Amino acid sequence: MDDPSGPRERNNDDMLKRKDMIFDDIVRELTQTLNMSPTDITVDLSLRNDLILDSLQLYELVIDMEEAYNIRLPDELLDEIDTIQDVVDLVYKLTE
């Protein structure tokens, strides 16, 4: 008999894999921009307060994510982004 939770678990695994991929892309961009070690970047870091991204660096990150995922990050949502996890979640949502 089929396990009814099977497809749901696979969907959750797919979601986590996609979010991990998005996070890895963000880490790659930030390590190049900020000359940081990838191990120093975690999802809970604030882009403005912890990483101290200036407006140009933040803009470059947004452009890189838009190009990489063929999406448009609405300006009004950018004001709501604080942490790397926020960026991951927004990119995931817009690529769904």
N, C-alpha and C positions, 0 to 999 in steps of 0.2 A: 504494500500500500504506500502511496506517495505521502511524503511528509509535507503538510500544508505550509510549514514555515520555510521550506527549501527555497522557493523563488524569492521570498522576502530577504533571506540571508544573502543570497547572491546579489540582489539589488543593493543592499547595504554595503557589501564588499566592493561592488563596482563604484559606489559613491565614495567610499573611503580611498580607493585607489585613485580616482580622479582628483579628489581633494589633495592627496599626497603629491600627485603630479603637479598640480597647480602650485602647491607650497614649494616644491623643488625648483620650479621655474622662478618663483619670487626670490628664493634664496640665491639662485644663480645671479639674478639681476642685482640684488642688494650687495652680494659679495664683490661684484665688479665695481659697483658705484661707490661703496663705502670702504673697500679694501679690508673686509672683515673675514674671519674664518666662518665657514658654513656652520660649524658646531656652535657658534655664538648666537645664531639666529633661531629663535623659537617663535611659535605661533602667538604667544601672549605678549610679545614686544610691541610697544606703541611706536608707530612710524615717526611721530613728531616728538614725543617725549623721551623715548629710550634710544631710538636710532638717530634722532635729531635730523630728520630729512628736511631740507629746505624746500621751498615751493618748486624750484626747478627739478630737484631730484624726485620729488613726489610726482610731478608732471611726467618725467621720463619713465618712471615706473608704470604709471597709468598707460602711457603710449605703448610701452613694451607689452603690457598685458593685452591691450586692445589688438595689437598687431598679431601677437602669438595665438590668440583665441578667436580672432575675427569677430570681436564684439565692440560695443560702444558703452563705456562706463559713464552714465549720466552725471553731469556736474553736480546736481542736487544731492546725489547719493555719496559723492566724494567727501562732502562735509561730515557725513556720518561715520566715515571710516576712521578708526583709531588704530586698531591692531592689525598685525599680519593676518590673523584669523579672519578678521572682517573682510580683508581683500580676498582671501581664499573663498570665503562663503559667497561674496558678491560675484566673483568670476564664475564660480560653480553654478550659481543661480542663473546667470546670464547665458551660460553655455548649455543649460539643460534643455 
